[in-house]
Amino acid sequence: MLCDRVRMDAYHSAVFRNPHHFRGKVVLDVGTGSGILAIWSAQAGARKVYAVEATNVAEHARELVRANGVADIVEVIQGTMEDIVLPEKGESCRFLNPCYICSFLNRCQTFEIDVIISEWMGYYLLRESMFDSVICARDRWLNPGGVMYPSHARMWLAPIRSGLGDKKMEDFEIAMNDWNHFVEDTQAYYGVNMNALTKAYRAEHEKFYLKSSIWNNLHPNQLIGQPAVVKEMDCLTATVEEIREVRAQVTLPINQDRTRLAALAGWFDVHFRGSKQNPAVEEVELNTAPDENGGTHWGQQVFLMTPAPRVNEGDSINVSFSMVRSKENHRLMDMDITYELHEASGRKLPAVATKIFLE
Ligand SMILES: C[S@@+](CC[C@H](N)C(=O)[O-])C[C@H]1O[C@@H](n2cnc3c(N)ncnc32)[C@H](O)[C@@H]1O
């Protein structure tokens, strides 16, 4: 992640092109990792930075903070965001700012966090569900009028061509062939018929090869139609409820002739815009769309359409998309994608439904 130039440049630009958000402010870095975002916040003029990290990497963050001469500003706290208590006691409350009664009675327990910065994005934005922890931090600690870095996020879906589907189908057939030989050999040499497990083996391998979302860094020329937004979020107001289930109906116009709809591809972008009350002077975007220069470590997620229908310029794909958290592991996602091909001639093909697992 530290070598992902697109990611690093975006966060660096967002902080240093908007020093008014940091100068003299109290910043909370949710999931500080190496501490890089906390260190930048301090270098941009923050008065105090709380850098919270769940794992032992917190030790390395402390070392880097010291080595970079910002130990008087950055305080690394090891613990999960949901459990820790910030040491800073504010002088104002949420109702009045400053609240003279609270400060006089020395009773106010509201904490003054002006900026929450975090790199919480997972594959296709929401895998790993780390944004839950950022929402928790925001609701507990962010001042009214505070800003989120990043401030907005979007999820995209687009039709693509790709050889990945054929390759995965080949791998699946090889796996099934191997299994059939294994069943024959086990019967011949050991006298046990394993065939009763063929259905389960097939289902498991079909899921692995054909129904699991595939990481890929696509070239923009693999896009065969217009992308559409399936989810937009304001990080200042988004709720866990809102991201638990993403549902969308989109139409994707095809703009290439005589090709196949091998898959739909998903990616995200985030923006650093500050807030309405306190906007960025310079907006910054972090985009993970297909990029001829190589893209990001997030790449894109490819959802195979098997079989891949033939499509032509002027056709359009109506997609009904839903993504929910997996019941077995809330950090993983299950998707239901139903698509309907509308040909330019006016003919509508029957809807095809597929399940995809983002694991
Ligand atoms: C994607 S890394 C980002 C690290 C660093 N901020 C950066 O930009 O390079 C996310 C970090 O957040 C930490 N993390 C995830 N959930 C957390 C939570 N609830 N509380 C504290 N840390 C968390 C992980 O251990 C990991 O180090």
The ligand as a Gaussian input file, in Angstrom:
#p B3LYP/6-31G(d) Opt

LIG

0 1
 C       -5.547000      -0.159000       4.917000
 S       -4.520000      -0.030000       6.340000
 C       -4.073000       1.692000       6.277000
 C       -2.806000       2.009000       7.043000
 C       -2.357000       3.471000       6.959000
 N       -3.359000       4.378000       7.460000
 C       -1.983000       3.852000       5.554000
 O       -2.720000       4.622000       4.933000
 O       -0.964000       3.378000       5.059000
 C       -5.740000      -0.105000       7.608000
 C       -5.192000      -0.242000       9.001000
 O       -6.264000      -0.094000       9.896000
 C       -6.134000      -0.996000      10.975000
 N       -7.484000      -1.202000      11.514000
 C       -8.521000      -1.826000      10.894000
 N       -9.624000      -1.757000      11.663000
 C       -9.283000      -1.074000      12.789000
 C       -9.998000      -0.683000      13.962000
 N      -11.283000      -0.984000      14.119000
 N       -9.340000       0.000000      14.919000
 C       -8.018000       0.302000      14.759000
 N       -7.294000      -0.051000      13.671000
 C       -7.914000      -0.716000      12.694000
 C       -5.486000      -2.221000      10.335000
 O       -4.816000      -3.006000      11.307000
 C       -4.541000      -1.576000       9.328000
 O       -3.276000      -1.346000       9.888000

